[in-house]
């Protein structure tokens, strides 16, 4: 192992850095195209939990180092994995995806280069996906003899519809950034090398909104597949709680006074 390899081994596999009210969480194995091994899965879950639990963090941005979002699961680390090891590998990923989908903090993916396999799963679980114009998405799990994981069999049809999801998951089609935007896998496009900047702009927009309202919207959207009656009941509960919040009082006052509201998340 040379000095560069030693330095790379000392680097955290996931980093977190605050940019104003946004926390940028970066998959940081650029030498392996940010392939997601077990330590990265655990560290990613830890960082997501910290960010989601921090009231000062109004938005989370997920990205990858070195011009690649993620090559997906680290296939080399899968050799010889028995049933218990497979379940252990999936555990942190399932918790991370569940947290991204249900936490009250908006989560934005900034995708440069390739998002493959589990990388697509992580991006699709985000509330907004910014893709560079030269990004590409490939979820051909069948090429390595596996089925899609990380919740992609649920999130991808939600985003693009069943037929288009099958194009990626059953037929292994690679999707360009422009096509991803067309079908709803990507929500916005940015020039190459600027996806993170664009994601931070979107994060600033989310951070300006009342955090309790944003959290309620995410919770309700996560329940839209439970049926209209259940959604309406949950909506009534959420709206009743928000009417009693200090942020709603501030929003009313700011509206009447024609000024920018100062929300505090209470």
Number of C-alpha atoms within 10 A of each C-alpha: 7 7 8 9 10 10 10 15 12 9 11 15 23 23 16 19 11 15 15 14 18 27 26 27 22 22 27 25 23 18 11 13 22 29 28 26 18 18 13 22 22 19 17 24 21 14 19 23 16 14 23 22 13 12 14 16 20 27 29 30 27 24 29 30 20 17 17 26 33 33 24 23 22 19 12 9 12 14 8 9 12 10 9 8 12 12 11 13 19 15 15 21 24 16 17 23 23 14 18 24 21 20 20 21 28 26 29 28 29 31 36 29 23 26 27 24 27 25 27 27 24 26 31 27 26 20 16 21 26 30 37 26 21 17 25 23 28 21 28 21 21 14 10 8 8 9 15 19 19 24 17 24 16 16 22 23 16 15 17 18 14 13 11 17 24 16 15 18 22 16 14 16 16 17 19 19 25 19 14 21 19 13 15 18 29 26 17 22 23 21 13 15 16 17 24 23 13 19 30 24 13 19 25 17 12 20 22 15 18 20 23 22 19 18 18 22 15 19 19 18 14 14 16 13 11 9 9 11 10 13 18 14 10 16 18 11 12 18 14 11 13 17 11 11 16 15 22 19 15 17 19 13 14 14 12 9 10 9 10 12 19 13 18 14 18 13
